[in-house]
Amino acid sequence: MKTNKILKINGTVIDKSHLESHLQKIASNHNLNNKSQKETYPVPHMIENFQTIHQVYNLLNEHLKLGISIHPAGEWLLDNLYIIEETVKQIQKELTLKKYTNFVGIANGPYKGFARIYVIASEIVAYTDNKIEKNDLEDYLASYQTKKTLSMEEIWNIGIFLQIAIIENIREICEKIYSCQIQKYKAESITERLVENKIKQDQHFKINQIKKLEKDAFCDMKYPFIEYMSYILKRYGKKGYSYLKALEEAVEMTR
């Protein structure tokens, strides 16, 4: 069974004038087809992204009950998951495979087969860090159209593709939140066993209960672990001093 292609555009925040120039450049480089390829249909991957986001949401709720501090971005997720969920449902309803393939497609380059408006939306999201004002969006589209004309159908539907690209970004942020939270859980588990000397039956933070997402560790989380472990040990005062000193010595050895 053929799997869908995934559109992945990595970018860092650039100012408006540079992004407008970038959009003019990619417009000049775009060769076009009348249709997009069905293998680039983004809805299945968007649903997978939401499933990952929801798993992290569940983990955050568990950690709240356990008294583990929540990553600031995690607090936003706890308050806004319902908005993401409603958005996903609406996109599933509106963006059918037939509708998607009828959009003008890219005929060349790394994004060959993808709907042009999806690529443009993803470029804008990648270089603005999700912060897109209405007037700026109009200027971005105008910049692209100095080189290539967009159809009204593309312009009317860019909001859908911006939302899909933003959901992709939220999933990436959630992977980092997940890794941070797991390191905090491990730190709590270690101090519970070593500092409080709790027996297994009385422990709240059991390592074997850590739930993993399907993917492995997403990044090097050594420093979040050290930072949170240091924070916990300081809570214990004199009781945690010797452990804190050992931690600091271990950190110095790795530098």
Buried (B, 14 or more C-beta within 10 A) or exposed (E): EEEBBEBEBEBEEBEBEEBBEBBBEBBEEBEEBEBBBEEBBBBEBBEBBBEBBBBBBEBBBEBBEEEBBBBEBBBBBEEEBEEBBEBBEEBBEEBEEEBBBBBBBBBEEEBBBBBBBBBBBBBBBBBBEBEBEEEBBEBBBEBBBEBBEBEEEBBEBBEBBBBBBBBBBBBEBBBBBBBBBBBBBBBBBBBBBEBEEBEEEEBEBEEEEEEEBEEEEBEEBEEBBBEBBBEBBEEBEEEBEEBBEEBEEEBEEEE
